[in-house]
Structures are given as C-alpha cells and as structure tokens.
Amino acid sequence: MKKSLLFAGMVLLSIGLLGQVQKEVVTGGDYADDVYYSFENGTVTVVPRTNWDIGFTTGAFSISILANNGSGVDLYTYPSGDTADWATLDTTGMKWTPMYNSIESLDMGAFTRNDLGHPDYGWGTYSMNTHNTTGDSLFVIKTLTGDYKKLAIIHRGAMTNTWDFKYANLDGSDEQVLQISAGEYKASSFVYYNIENKEVLNREPATSSWDLLFTKYFDYNIPYSVTGVLSNEDHVVAQEVRESGMDQSTHNSFEESAFTSDISILGSDWKKFDMGAMAYVLNDTVVYYLKSYGETDSTYYKLYFTAFTGSSEGKYTFMQEKLSTVSAEDHKSIQLLEVYPNPASDNLNVVFDHMGKAEIDVIDMTGRVVQSTCYDAGGFTSMSVDVSSLISGLYFLQVNTGDESSVIRFIKE
C-alpha cells in the first residue's frame, strides 16, 4: 500500500465546475454482487458478494483478517481456551458475542477486534526479532453455508508474506491445514478464501484501480447489515456535508481539514426505507466530497445520490462532479519502503533502502507535517519512529532523500 506523492510544493492545476454527470452502479437482485468503481473509469469489476468467508491482507507487514459479515459470516473468539485447546473446544451453551470488521478501516478486520495493542493483535502476537506474528487464539466461525467450524491462525510470515491457518468441523473431522502466499496477490489489498469450496480467490481488482466499493456490510452501530458504499482507504479520503435546505446540485463548499480516511463516510444513511410507501427515500440535504490520491496528483470530487432501487435490482444512481486536480512535482520512488507493525500504537518500524541523508516525515490527513526526523542511512536501513504521542487515525510516512521521495500509509491506534 505504497504511494509516491509529495505533499510539499503542491501546485493547483485546475479549479472549478467541470460538469456533473449522472452515474449508475448495479449490484443485482438481492444485492448479489460487489461492484468496484473508479471515479475516472466507472465500474471496474463486478464480483459475487457471497463467494468468500475470510480475507487476508496482502501487505507484508499488515495483520488484518476479514470475515464476510455482510453475507452472514459470524466470527467468535473461543472464551474457554486458546490454540492449545484445539482438540477439546466445546461450544455447549454457546452464547458468545460475534466480532465484526471495522467500518472505519479494513486494516482492522474482525479477527483483530480483540486487539490489545502492540504486540498483541487479537488473533496473534508479533515478534520484534522475526517480525512474524504467531497465532494464539481459537475461533469459531459460522460460514456462508451456515455451518460452524473451529479455526485458528497459525502463523503470519512477514518476510515470506504468507498466512498459515487451519480449520475443521467442531468435532475435529475434515481438518484442513493451509498456507496462502499473499505476496502473489499484492496488487490487491486482500486475498480471499471460501471454506466450503476450499478455494483461494483473487476477487479484487488492483487496489490502485478503484475508488469506491458498492457492497453489503455489517454496521455494528445500528446494528444490522446494510447496503452502502465504502471508500478505498489506500488512496481516498472523504467528508460528508449536511445542511438543511441545501441545493445538492449547486453546493460547493468543503473543509480541507475535514477529510477523513473512515471508509464508511458515504456508508448507507443517505437513504432510509419508508414502510408506508415500501420504497427507499433519499436524503436530499447531504453531499459528499472526496479526494483521490494518485501517483502524480490528487483529484477532488463531489457526489450525491439521486435514486436507489433496493433489492429488486440493487441499482445506485448518483451525480458525480470532478472539481479540481492538484499535482505534485515528479519524484522517483525509493526502491524499498515498508512500515510495521501497522496499525501501530507506540513505535513504528521503518524499513527503506537508501545511501545518504534522509528526512522521515509523519504527515496527517491535512498534509501537515506533525513529526520530522533526519537520518544518515547506510543502505538497507531499519529504524524506529516514536508515534505514541499522535492521536489515533490515518497518517502518511514520507521518506525524502533530496532527489527522491516515497510515501506509505499507516494507522495510529
């Protein structure tokens, strides 16, 4: 999840009303499909929503594991033991609380919801020596088909970018022990697995190719599953503006400091179901502004919804407007830049390859440098950055070497 984007010295290329265009995205009857959408290119990929149970991050130093909550997959932590109790797991009288993916960041999937902070990431414990994470928790998962399985994450190999895990029927039969080479799918954010079919799935388009995901997910704030829109936290930030009596078509005011990486800013609450009319009613006093970071520039968009058909065909209709483009000076990427652990609570380890002086900046979502360190690197470099004083949220770490600049995203817990 690396970007090459210089925050300093940005030059405004174009500003103004470039024309609103009506767009449509169709997720199918009963919301059967996920649709990955690009502001520039429209629909990128349409993929069945119910073809996966769990998803593993492909970032070498990331630890997130998703559960397909929006399609009925429920994940539970076994409260009476850990991985050592694999053979004796007992679900008698099971009344456990399910765990759900974060609706703020997919870097915090359902499996990490017991996160106690570095080095305990909920499903396993991180080693500073090997940079690997070893599973120490036992889970029960209700699959897409409604079957209950016991499941354990065995090992996360940082350098090999592999995931080892196992699952079986509750009585121990049909045990499967698998390894997924996540590095083979690193163009996408996650690689997926279908438990019933015992199948690894490459169902996402390249992370850089899409901006929004039209899907169904579990909103634990309500709490129930909703149909809505999630943004691509790798390169999209958003803000919502609600004003009584606004004209959505002419509204053109947002705050640069109000953009956030929260993936569910668009979400689902721009609509509600009218039981009397048996139809969805849209909120006409809300507008969304989005900023999409590219390799060489950033583009601002405005979006508001005008129609939603519901489960009959799952069609979203909305107006999209390209507002402006901001360009950065052209810089080459550093050959290597990784950070771990990610999310981080106290210390962020930075790995990069450079010979000579480098400036390491921590930048918040407004583009403000909140922390800066100078370092004299001697080639392959591993250093630690203290982020304990930062407030929780999304940040960028930028390495400047004078001639080169490279940026990577991280989350401060």
TORZA-349152 format. One record per residue: x, y, z of N, C-alpha, C in turn; residue in one letter. Coordinates in pm, whole numbers, padded with zeros to 5 digits, always signed. Layout:
REM residues N
XYZXYZXYZa...
REM end
This chain:
REM residues 413
+00083-00119+00000+00000+00000+00000+00087+00124+00000m+00167+00139-00102+00262+00249-00108+00217+00353-00209k+00240+00478-00174+00215+00585-00267+00341+00665-00287k+00360+00719-00406+00468+00815-00428+00402+00949-00452s+00394+01029-00347+00320+01154-00353+00387+01256-00266l+00432+01364-00324+00496+01469-00247+00389+01566-00197l+00383+01586-00065+00283+01675-00008+00327+01820-00017f+00458+01844-00004+00507+01981-00011+00513+02028-00156a+00499+02157-00177+00515+02215-00310+00405+02179-00407g+00282+02153-00357+00173+02118-00447+00131+02240-00529m+00094+02216-00655+00055+02323-00744-00087+02299-00793v-00174+02397-00779-00311+02384-00824-00315+02393-00977l-00366+02286-01041-00371+02284-01187-00503+02336-01240l-00612+02295-01175-00742+02337-01227-00843+02342-01114s-00928+02440-01116-01033+02455-01016-01161+02495-01088i-01274+02447-01035-01399+02497-01088-01493+02387-01125g-01610+02427-01166-01716+02336-01204-01685+02274-01339l-01661+02143-01339-01628+02074-01463-01747+01996-01518l-01865+02009-01452-01985+01944-01503-02023+01821-01424g-02149+01815-01384-02198+01697-01314-02246+01593-01413q-02216+01468-01382-02252+01358-01470-02329+01255-01389v-02440+01207-01444-02517+01103-01375-02450+00968-01396q-02435+00894-01286-02370+00763-01290-02465+00659-01233k-02446+00533-01276-02524+00423-01222-02432+00306-01190e-02458+00243-01077-02390+00120-01039-02496+00018-01003v-02486-00102-01057-02587-00205-01035-02524-00325-00965v-02576-00357-00845-02524-00470-00769-02611-00594-00781t-02721-00587-00859-02802-00704-00888-02913-00728-00786g-03007-00814-00826-03116-00850-00737-03065-00910-00608g-03126-00867-00495-03083-00909-00361-02937-00871-00335d-02888-00769-00406-02752-00718-00385-02649-00831-00400y-02663-00908-00505-02583-01030-00522-02435-01003-00546a-02403-00884-00595-02265-00857-00637-02202-00743-00558d-02070-00747-00550-01989-00633-00510-01944-00562-00638d-01948-00430-00637-01903-00354-00753-01791-00259-00710v-01676-00274-00772-01562-00185-00750-01569-00077-00857y-01563+00049-00812-01593+00162-00900-01479+00263-00899y-01450+00318-01016-01348+00422-01033-01414+00552-01074s-01373+00664-01011-01427+00793-01049-01402+00822-01198f-01285+00783-01245-01248+00813-01383-01304+00713-01483e-01315+00586-01444-01346+00481-01542-01476+00408-01518n-01551+00447-01414-01677+00380-01387-01655+00243-01323g-01745+00151-01352-01736+00017-01294-01609-00053-01341t-01530-00101-01246-01404-00170-01276-01424-00321-01276v-01488-00373-01170-01508-00516-01155-01640-00542-01085t-01712-00643-01132-01833-00693-01066-01804-00836-01024v-01820-00866-00894-01784-00997-00842-01890-01043-00744v-01924-01173-00741-02025-01221-00646-01987-01186-00502p-02086-01135-00426-02059-01092-00289-02047-01210-00193r-02108-01322-00228-02115-01434-00134-02024-01550-00173t-01910-01521-00235-01821-01631-00273-01701-01646-00181n-01699-01574-00066-01585-01584+00025-01630-01580+00171w-01550-01643+00257-01575-01642+00401-01479-01550+00475d-01349-01561+00444-01248-01482+00514-01152-01422+00412i-01090-01309+00449-00996-01241+00361-00870-01202+00436g-00754-01225+00376-00625-01199+00439-00557-01081+00369f-00505-00987+00448-00434-00874+00390-00312-00922+00312t-00279-00850+00206-00162-00887+00125-00040-00802+00159t-00056-00699+00243+00058-00617+00283+00152-00698+00371g+00279-00700+00337+00375-00788+00405+00379-00766+00555a+00360-00643+00601+00369-00614+00743+00233-00578+00804f+00126-00613+00737-00008-00590+00789-00061-00718+00851s-00165-00706+00937-00210-00822+01011-00362-00840+01005i-00431-00769+00918-00576-00771+00916-00631-00897+00849s-00738-00952+00908-00811-01065+00850-00959-01031+00858i-01029-01037+00745-01169-01002+00737-01258-01125+00749l-01382-01103+00793-01489-01202+00784-01600-01141+00701a-01667-01222+00620-01770-01170+00530-01900-01148+00606n-01897-01050+00699-02012-01023+00786-02138-00987+00709n-02123-00910+00601-02239-00865+00525-02315-00977+00458g-02251-01093+00446-02316-01209+00384-02349-01317+00486s-02346-01281+00615-02389-01374+00719-02281-01454+00786g-02154-01427+00755-02044-01495+00823-02024-01431+00960v-02030-01512+01065-02009-01464+01201-01883-01526+01260d-01806-01446+01332-01681-01491+01392-01688-01474+01542l-01646-01578+01615-01647-01576+01761-01510-01617+01815y-01466-01553+01920-01347-01598+01992-01388-01704+02094t-01316-01815+02095-01344-01919+02195-01302-01866+02331y-01395-01850+02426-01363-01784+02552-01299-01876+02656p-01296-02006+02630-01251-02101+02732-01115-02161+02703s-01040-02100+02611-00908-02154+02580-00846-02085+02461g-00729-02138+02421-00658-02081+02307-00620-02192+02210d-00519-02169+02128-00483-02267+02026-00443-02402+02086t-00397-02401+02210-00360-02527+02276-00481-02615+02302a-00601-02556+02296-00725-02629+02325-00799-02671+02199d-00726-02675+02089-00786-02710+01960-00867-02840+01968w-00814-02941+02028-00878-03073+02029-00997-03080+02123a-01004-02990+02221-01108-03001+02323-01209-02887+02320t-01209-02808+02213-01304-02696+02202-01446-02745+02225l-01521-02670+02307-01656-02709+02346-01751-02591+02328d-01853-02609+02245-01948-02500+02218-02079-02518+02293t-02083-02606+02391-02205-02628+02468-02254-02496+02530t-02382-02466+02506-02440-02344+02561-02384-02217+02501g-02332-02224+02380-02264-02112+02316-02353-01988+02306m-02315-01883+02378-02382-01753+02371-02276-01644+02363k-02188-01657+02267-02075-01567+02258-02111-01448+02169w-02042-01338+02189-02065-01217+02111-01983-01222+01983t-02047-01209+01866-01970-01211+01742-01883-01088+01726p-01779-01101+01644-01688-00990+01616-01702-00950+01469m-01692-00820+01444-01716-00769+01310-01599-00686+01260y-01589-00679+01126-01489-00591+01066-01516-00447+01106n-01410-00371+01123-01426-00228+01148-01491-00163+01027s-01580-00066+01052-01636+00012+00941-01562+00144+00927i-01447+00155+00993-01361+00271+00978-01238+00239+00895e-01186+00117+00910-01067+00078+00838-01062-00074+00823s-01039-00123+00701-01026-00267+00681-00891-00318+00729l-00803-00229+00774-00682-00274+00841-00714-00331+00979d-00839-00319+01021-00884-00376+01147-01002-00469+01118m-00969-00588+01066-01072-00686+01034-01126-00752+01159g-01227-00837+01142-01296-00900+01255-01200-00977+01346a-01099-01040+01288-01007-01122+01366-00920-01039+01460f-00910-00909+01434-00825-00823+01518-00906-00745+01622t-01035-00775+01639-01119-00694+01726-01086-00713+01874r-01008-00817+01906-00960-00835+02044-00823-00772+02064n-00782-00689+01972-00650-00626+01975-00625-00557+02110d-00514-00594+02173-00476-00533+02300-00367-00429+02283l-00331-00401+02156-00219-00311+02129-00092-00389+02110g+00003-00327+02041+00128-00393+02009+00193-00451+02136h+00236-00582+02134+00246-00671+02018+00131-00770+02004p+00021-00753+02082-00092-00847+02076-00198-00792+01983d-00217-00858+01868-00309-00809+01767-00440-00888+01761y-00477-00947+01873-00608-01011+01880-00605-01158+01844g-00558-01190+01724-00551-01330+01684-00412-01388+01709w-00311-01301+01731-00174-01348+01747-00083-01242+01804g+00040-01283+01833+00139-01194+01895+00257-01173+01801t+00296-01048+01786+00403-01008+01696+00539-01021+01764y+00640-01067+01689+00777-01080+01739+00864-00971+01681s+00928-00893+01767+01020-00789+01721+01144-00849+01656m+01179-00971+01693+01300-01033+01639+01281-01085+01497n+01169-01156+01474+01146-01217+01343+01052-01136+01256t+00977-01043+01317+00873-00964+01250+00754-01050+01208h+00750-01173+01254+00637-01261+01226+00535-01251+01339n+00413-01295+01311+00308-01298+01412+00260-01442+01428t+00257-01490+01551+00218-01628+01581+00080-01629+01643t-00009-01712+01587-00146-01720+01636-00153-01775+01777g-00240-01715+01860-00256-01763+01997-00403-01769+02039d-00495-01753+01945-00637-01752+01977-00710-01859+01896s-00821-01903+01952-00903-02005+01888-01039-01944+01855l-01088-01971+01735-01212-01909+01688-01313-02014+01646f-01439-01974+01650-01547-02049+01588-01608-01957+01483v-01628-02010+01363-01682-01929+01255-01807-01994+01197i-01911-01914+01180-02029-01959+01106-02008-01919+00961k-02005-02015+00873-01967-01990+00734-02085-01940+00651t-02058-01915+00524-02162-01873+00431-02277-01971+00425l-02245-02100+00440-02347-02205+00430-02419-02230+00562t-02382-02157+00668-02445-02174+00797-02382-02280+00884g-02273-02343+00836-02203-02444+00915-02110-02376+01015d-02087-02442+01128-01994-02391+01228-01865-02470+01222y-01752-02399+01218-01620-02460+01213-01534-02399+01324k-01435-02475+01368-01332-02416+01454-01216-02377+01364k-01149-02268+01402-01048-02209+01313-00938-02145+01396l-00815-02158+01350-00701-02094+01416-00606-02040+01312a-00557-01919+01335-00450-01864+01252-00319-01912+01315i-00238-01981+01239-00116-02041+01292+00001-01944+01289i+00019-01878+01174+00143-01801+01157+00125-01699+01046h+00182-01583+01067+00190-01480+00963+00336-01451+00937r+00386-01488+00820+00525-01466+00785+00543-01333+00716g+00610-01239+00780+00627-01105+00723+00719-01106+00602a+00834-01171+00615+00931-01169+00506+00886-01256+00388m+00816-01365+00418+00766-01453+00311+00630-01410+00261t+00563-01319+00335+00429-01272+00304+00334-01391+00284n+00329-01476+00387+00243-01594+00384+00154-01598+00507t+00042-01666+00491-00052-01691+00600-00068-01842+00616w-00053-01893+00737-00080-02033+00768-00199-02039+00863d-00298-02122+00832-00416-02134+00917-00475-02273+00903f-00565-02307+00994-00632-02436+00986-00776-02421+01033k-00861-02513+00985-00999-02516+01030-01049-02660+01020y-01156-02689+01092-01214-02823+01095-01358-02814+01142a-01434-02923+01124-01564-02931+01187-01546-02926+01338n-01652-02891+01410-01640-02875+01555-01595-03004+01623l-01627-03120+01562-01585-03246+01622-01443-03286+01580d-01375-03198+01506-01238-03224+01465-01223-03291+01331g-01333-03334+01271-01324-03402+01141-01300-03301+01028s-01254-03355+00916-01226-03276+00795-01133-03158+00825d-01027-03183+00899-00932-03076+00930-00852-03038+00807e-00842-02907+00784-00766-02853+00671-00657-02762+00725q-00533-02785+00682-00419-02701+00718-00366-02640+00590v-00363-02508+00582-00332-02441+00455-00231-02330+00473l-00166-02296+00362-00083-02177+00355-00124-02098+00230q-00143-01967+00248-00172-01878+00136-00054-01786+00117i-00003-01780-00003+00108-01690-00037+00049-01555-00078s+00031-01467+00019-00035-01339-00006+00043-01252-00103a+00176-01271-00107+00257-01191-00198+00221-01210-00343g+00160-01321-00377+00118-01345-00516+00001-01256-00556e-00064-01196-00456-00184-01116-00482-00165-00971-00436y-00040-00926-00426-00011-00798-00363-00062-00677-00439k-00104-00693-00565-00164-00581-00637-00297-00541-00575a-00362-00637-00507-00488-00612-00439-00464-00600-00290s-00562-00549-00217-00545-00529-00073-00563-00658+00005s-00650-00749-00045-00678-00873+00026-00686-00990-00072f-00656-01109-00021-00680-01234-00092-00782-01311-00009v-00874-01382-00075-00991-01436-00006-00992-01589-00009y-01074-01644+00083-01083-01790+00092-01228-01832+00115y-01271-01935+00039-01403-01995+00053-01389-02127+00126n-01445-02137+00247-01428-02255+00330-01498-02376+00271i-01621-02361+00223-01697-02472+00169-01627-02534+00048e-01577-02449-00040-01514-02497-00163-01365-02521-00150n-01309-02484-00032-01165-02498-00010-01087-02428-00122k-01123-02302-00146-01075-02230-00264-01018-02094-00229e-00898-02065-00278-00839-01932-00267-00891-01847-00383v-00934-01723-00352-00997-01638-00452-00922-01507-00467l-00893-01471-00591-00839-01340-00624-00954-01259-00682n-01036-01200-00594-01162-01140-00637-01158-00987-00646r-01053-00924-00597-01042-00778-00603-00964-00735-00726e-01000-00620-00784-00911-00560-00884-00791-00498-00814p-00694-00452-00890-00577-00386-00832-00623-00269-00745a-00561-00255-00628-00601-00152-00532-00597-00013-00594t-00501+00011-00682-00485+00143-00742-00592+00175-00846s-00673+00075-00884-00766+00094-00997-00907+00134-00956s-00939+00131-00826-01076+00162-00785-01077+00259-00667w-01192+00330-00656-01209+00430-00552-01319+00395-00451d-01428+00336-00498-01542+00306-00413-01584+00160-00430l-01638+00102-00321-01691-00033-00325-01838-00028-00286l-01925-00071-00377-02069-00080-00353-02097-00223-00305f-02145-00236-00181-02147-00369-00120-02252-00376-00010t-02252-00486+00063-02333-00503+00183-02238-00537+00297k-02253-00471+00410-02163-00492+00523-02240-00478+00653y-02182-00524+00761-02248-00516+00892-02208-00388+00961f-02308-00306+00993-02286-00181+01066-02322-00205+01212d-02221-00226+01295-02244-00259+01436-02295-00141+01517y-02299-00021+01460-02354+00094+01531-02507+00093+01529n-02568+00012+01439-02714+00018+01426-02790-00081+01517i-02762-00211+01523-02668-00292+01445-02742-00390+01353p-02713-00384+01225-02758-00485+01129-02684-00463+00998y-02703-00555+00906-02635-00545+00776-02703-00438+00691s-02623-00361+00620-02673-00253+00537-02612-00261+00398v-02681-00204+00302-02625-00186+00169-02572-00044+00161t-02453-00030+00110-02394+00103+00105-02263+00107+00031g-02188+00214+00056-02067+00242-00021-01950+00263+00073v-01841+00190+00050-01718+00206+00126-01611+00265+00035l-01526+00348+00090-01419+00409+00009-01289+00333+00025s-01202+00347-00072-01073+00279-00076-00974+00356+00010n-00950+00307+00133-00866+00381+00226-00721+00391+00182e-00683+00315+00082-00546+00323+00033-00517+00457-00032d-00619+00518-00096-00591+00646-00163-00710+00741-00170h-00817+00714-00092-00934+00802-00095-00968+00848+00046v-00989+00977+00062-01043+01034+00186-01172+01106+00151v-01259+01122+00251-01392+01176+00222-01441+01261+00336a-01544+01342+00306-01616+01416+00409-01761+01428+00367q-01847+01435+00467-01991+01449+00446-02033+01589+00489e-02116+01653+00407-02171+01784+00443-02323+01773+00442v-02384+01799+00557-02530+01801+00569-02574+01941+00609r-02661+01999+00530-02711+02133+00558-02859+02139+00525e-02939+02183+00619-03082+02196+00596-03109+02291+00480s-03191+02246+00388-03231+02330+00275-03128+02344+00166g-03021+02268+00170-02917+02281+00067-02969+02242-00071m-02909+02299-00173-02929+02256-00311-02809+02169-00347d-02832+02039-00358-02721+01948-00381-02645+01980-00511q-02717+02025-00611-02655+02048-00741-02559+02166-00742s-02585+02265-00655-02500+02384-00656-02407+02395-00536t-02427+02310-00436-02342+02317-00317-02197+02291-00357h-02106+02374-00306-01966+02361-00349-01873+02411-00239n-01895+02363-00115-01816+02412-00004-01776+02296+00086s-01644+02279+00107-01595+02176+00197-01471+02228+00269f-01432+02157+00376-01317+02195+00456-01204+02096+00432e-01088+02146+00393-00974+02058+00368-00939+01976+00492e-00954+02036+00609-00917+01967+00733-01020+01864+00776s-01137+01860+00708-01244+01768+00749-01240+01635+00676a-01148+01618+00581-01138+01489+00514-01091+01383+00612f-01146+01263+00598-01108+01154+00687-01095+01025+00607t-01015+00933+00660-00995+00805+00594-01101+00703+00631s-01196+00738+00718-01304+00649+00757-01372+00594+00632d-01371+00463+00615-01418+00404+00489-01569+00412+00471i-01645+00437+00579-01791+00437+00568-01851+00576+00576s-01775+00679+00537-01830+00815+00535-01951+00821+00442i-01942+00765+00322-02060+00758+00235-02161+00662+00296l-02117+00542+00326-02196+00448+00402-02334+00421+00346g-02434+00421+00436-02570+00382+00396-02677+00481+00437s-02645+00581+00520-02751+00664+00578-02792+00783+00492d-02755+00783+00365-02808+00881+00271-02947+00837+00220w-02992+00722+00269-03123+00669+00232-03189+00607+00355k-03321+00594+00351-03394+00519+00453-03515+00456+00388k-03565+00348+00450-03678+00276+00391-03809+00327+00450f-03899+00368+00362-04032+00415+00401-04127+00296+00399d-04169+00251+00519-04255+00134+00527-04392+00160+00465m-04440+00285+00471-04569+00316+00411-04567+00304+00260g-04465+00362+00200-04453+00359+00054-04384+00233+00004a-04324+00157+00098-04248+00037+00064-04142+00068-00042m-04070+00180-00018-03966+00222-00111-03861+00302-00034a-03743+00312-00092-03637+00391-00030-03658+00540-00058y-03635+00622+00045-03641+00767+00032-03500+00820+00057v-03453+00909-00030-03317+00960-00020-03312+01093+00052l-03205+01115+00124-03181+01242+00191-03128+01341+00088n-03202+01450+00065-03160+01548-00036-03087+01667+00025d-03041+01651+00151-02965+01760+00214-02825+01712+00255t-02771+01619+00179-02637+01569+00208-02557+01558+00079v-02431+01601+00085-02338+01595-00027-02206+01538+00025v-02139+01461-00058-02009+01404-00019-01898+01461-00107y-01787+01496-00042-01668+01541-00113-01558+01438-00089y-01487+01405-00195-01384+01301-00187-01257+01349-00254l-01145+01304-00200-01014+01334-00259-00945+01203-00287k-00908+01182-00412-00841+01059-00454-00695+01089-00485s-00605+01024-00408-00462+01043-00430-00414+00953-00544y-00345+01012-00641-00284+00935-00748-00133+00935-00733g-00065+00873-00827+00081+00866-00822+00143+01004-00843e+00079+01087-00925+00137+01218-00957+00048+01335-00921t-00078+01308-00880-00166+01418-00847-00278+01369-00756d-00358+01463-00709-00476+01433-00629-00594+01504-00692s-00710+01436-00695-00828+01492-00760-00944+01497-00662t-01015+01609-00662-01131+01629-00576-01260+01601-00653y-01355+01535-00586-01483+01503-00647-01597+01540-00552y-01711+01566-00611-01835+01584-00537-01932+01476-00581k-02011+01423-00487-02102+01313-00520-02226+01323-00431l-02343+01300-00491-02465+01287-00412-02560+01191-00484y-02639+01119-00405-02724+01014-00458-02861+01068-00495f-02917+01016-00605-03046+01063-00654-03151+00952-00662t-03109+00825-00658-03207+00716-00662-03141+00587-00613a-03226+00499-00556-03181+00367-00513-03299+00272-00524f-03284+00164-00599-03397+00076-00628-03422-00029-00521t-03326-00048-00429-03343-00154-00332-03310-00290-00389g-03365-00395-00328-03323-00531-00361-03372-00581-00496s-03463-00510-00560-03514-00556-00689-03404-00567-00793s-03315-00467-00797-03202-00473-00889-03074-00416-00830e-03083-00361-00709-02964-00311-00643-02895-00200-00719g-02973-00108-00776-02915-00001-00859-02901+00129-00782k-02780+00183-00781-02749+00314-00722-02740+00415-00836y-02807+00528-00822-02794+00637-00918-02742+00759-00842t-02641+00824-00898-02582+00939-00828-02522+01036-00928f-02503+01158-00880-02438+01262-00959-02293+01274-00913m-02205+01281-01008-02061+01292-00979-02005+01413-01051q-01922+01486-00981-01862+01606-01039-01714+01611-01005e-01631+01630-01105-01488+01648-01085-01462+01796-01059k-01407+01826-00941-01391+01965-00901-01256+02024-00937l-01149+01954-00900-01016+02010-00923-00911+01902-00917s-00793+01935-00969-00679+01844-00966-00558+01917-00910t-00489+01852-00815-00368+01907-00756-00254+01817-00793v-00145+01874-00844-00033+01794-00890+00089+01814-00801s+00169+01710-00789+00296+01716-00717+00410+01715-00816a+00523+01769-00775+00641+01760-00859+00676+01615-00882e+00734+01585-00994+00764+01448-01033+00886+01397-00958d+00866+01294-00875+00976+01237-00799+00982+01087-00820h+01099+01033-00818+01118+00889-00829+01089+00824-00694k+01041+00698-00698+01016+00625-00575+01144+00561-00525s+01159+00558-00393+01265+00480-00332+01234+00333-00356i+01337+00253-00379+01318+00114-00416+01241+00035-00311q+01264+00063-00185+01201-00014-00078+01151+00081+00030l+01028+00064+00072+00977+00135+00188+00865+00051+00249l+00885+00007+00372+00784-00069+00445+00779-00017+00589e+00661-00031+00652+00647+00003+00793+00577-00112+00864v+00609-00132+00989+00545-00234+01071+00569-00201+01218y+00484-00244+01309+00353-00304+01282+00256-00198+01230p+00154-00238+01163+00057-00146+01107-00082-00208+01120n-00163-00162+01212-00157-00039+01292-00046-00041+01398p-00005+00079+01441+00098+00094+01543+00044+00175+01659a+00091+00144+01779+00044+00218+01896+00154+00305+01957s+00276+00251+01968+00386+00325+02031+00500+00354+01935d+00555+00248+01876+00669+00263+01785+00638+00206+01649n+00678+00279+01545+00660+00236+01408+00798+00206+01350l+00820+00082+01309+00947+00045+01248+00944+00077+01099n+01046+00145+01052+01054+00189+00912+01173+00120+00846v+01145+00054+00734+01249-00014+00657+01258+00051+00520v+01378+00098+00482+01396+00154+00348+01539+00133+00302f+01559+00150+00173+01690+00125+00112+01740+00255+00050d+01844+00315+00113+01900+00441+00063+02039+00461+00123h+02125+00521+00046+02259+00554+00092+02271+00706+00101m+02284+00758+00225+02298+00902+00243+02193+00958+00336g+02183+01090+00339+02092+01156+00432+01947+01143+00385k+01858+01126+00483+01716+01114+00453+01637+01186+00561a+01525+01244+00521+01434+01307+00616+01307+01224+00622e+01268+01181+00742+01149+01098+00759+01042+01183+00824i+00934+01211+00750+00825+01296+00797+00700+01213+00821d+00630+01244+00928+00497+01190+00953+00397+01301+00921v+00300+01269+00834+00210+01370+00779+00067+01329+00809i-00014+01423+00859-00154+01389+00886-00238+01407+00760d-00368+01382+00773-00454+01380+00655-00476+01518+00594m-00438+01625+00662-00450+01758+00604-00325+01798+00527t-00222+01710+00530-00096+01741+00465+00003+01809+00555g-00028+01823+00683+00059+01890+00779+00164+01793+00833r+00290+01835+00834+00397+01754+00892+00388+01765+01043v+00360+01653+01109+00343+01654+01255+00467+01601+01327v+00558+01542+01253+00679+01490+01314+00786+01475+01205q+00910+01509+01235+01016+01502+01135+01146+01455+01200s+01217+01366+01130+01343+01312+01179+01444+01308+01065t+01567+01348+01092+01675+01336+00993+01758+01212+01025c+01801+01142+00922+01872+01015+00942+01978+01001+00833y+02095+00953+00871+02204+00928+00776+02207+00778+00749d+02149+00737+00636+02131+00596+00605+02252+00538+00535a+02280+00413+00564+02395+00346+00504+02356+00230+00417g+02247+00244+00339+02198+00136+00255+02067+00084+00312g+02057-00049+00323+01936-00108+00380+01924-00062+00525f+01815+00006+00557+01801+00072+00687+01673+00028+00757t+01685-00002+00885+01569-00029+00970+01579+00063+01090s+01478+00147+01110+01479+00242+01220+01342+00246+01286m+01335+00302+01407+01210+00309+01481+01169+00455+01497s+01041+00482+01475+00985+00616+01491+00881+00611+01604v+00896+00698+01701+00804+00703+01815+00676+00777+01773d+00563+00705+01771+00436+00765+01732+00337+00767+01849v+00387+00744+01970+00299+00730+02085+00221+00857+02115s+00274+00973+02078+00206+01099+02111+00101+01139+02007s+00093+01068+01896-00004+01103+01792-00143+01058+01833l-00245+01133+01792-00382+01089+01816-00415+00978+01716i-00512+00896+01750-00549+00784+01664-00599+00833+01529s-00564+00759+01423-00610+00794+01290-00513+00750+01183g-00539+00794+01060-00457+00759+00945-00350+00865+00923l-00226+00821+00895-00114+00911+00868-00035+00859+00747y+00050+00945+00696+00144+00905+00592+00286+00924+00646f+00373+00829+00617+00514+00844+00648+00587+00865+00515l+00658+00976+00507+00726+01013+00383+00877+01016+00406q+00951+00949+00320+01096+00950+00323+01146+01037+00209v+01216+01146+00242+01273+01237+00143+01425+01222+00142n+01482+01207+00026+01628+01195+00016+01690+01308-00063t+01612+01410-00095+01662+01520-00177+01618+01504-00320g+01661+01394-00384+01623+01368-00522+01501+01278-00532d+01473+01206-00426+01365+01108-00429+01273+01126-00311e+01148+01082-00329+01051+01087-00221+00958+00968-00235s+00924+00905-00122+00830+00795-00125+00744+00800+00001s+00617+00760-00013+00520+00774+00095+00449+00641+00116v+00421+00610+00243+00343+00491+00276+00244+00526+00385i+00131+00463+00384+00023+00491+00478+00039+00402+00603r+00004+00457+00720-00006+00373+00839-00115+00426+00930f-00160+00340+01020-00266+00375+01114-00208+00382+01254i-00237+00491+01325-00200+00504+01465-00321+00462+01549k-00303+00362+01633-00414+00316+01717-00437+00414+01833e
REM end
